[in-house]
Amino acid sequence: MGKLLVLLVIYTLISIADMPRLKKLDRREIFAYSAMLMLSAYLGITYSFNLSWPFLEDFAAALIGEPARRIIEFLKVPS
């Protein structure tokens, strides 16, 4: 319960501190800020509740793993 309380305090302070700056940002910048905040919230929630959800590297491997392997195989120099 203490981890969750610390997370709530941290995200509340971040929201209060960033609110004046967010009003001046463009839509694209707000989207990027929100995406980073959601990723950090995901990691915070998995940490605070000791969940065994997939880590961000697992998502990246699922999305671009096979194309990356094909590119690497294509670029290998035969010996």
Secondary structure, DSSP 8 states (H G I E B T S, - for coil): -HHHHHHHHHHHHHHHHHHHHHHHS-HHHHHHHHHHHHHHHHHHHHHHTT-----HHHHHHHHHHHHHHHHHHHH----
